[in-house]
Amino acid sequence: MLAVRPGARLDSITVGQFTAQCLALALLIIVFGTIAITIGAATGSRPTALAATAGIAVLTYAAGTLAGQIGADALRYASPFHYYIGGEPLRNGFQWADLSILTATIAVLLTVAVAAFNCRDLTS
């Protein structure tokens, strides 16, 4: 993005803003990855983990984008997409509170995944 910034007329976007956007996107991806790992650790089924994660992604995206239109503004806070793009990191730079929430979500999901995996009986 930095290489094509002048040609794409994105000179008003700083390197810090690009970095903030990339970090937020990386954390969003890791959130959904840890959701898949958690479901997989709990169920032991790869197809279930992938299908459930895809369903959760669609539902949380819908919740984040449609909440204001259906009068359920509080519902958008349940969506990781809100914390990814709600603070407009490409315009406003790092949104530390949003990034912290995504990081905490990853930590909680990973803890649950490890606990679920440790409870599985892998010898049978």
Buried (B, 14 or more C-beta within 10 A) or exposed (E): EEEEBEEEEBEEBEEEBBBBBEBBEEBBEBBBBBBBBBBBBBBBEEEBBEEBBEEBBEEBBBBBBEBEEEEEEEBBEEBBBBBBBBBEBBEEBBBEEBBEBBBEBBEEBBEBBEEBBEEEEEEE
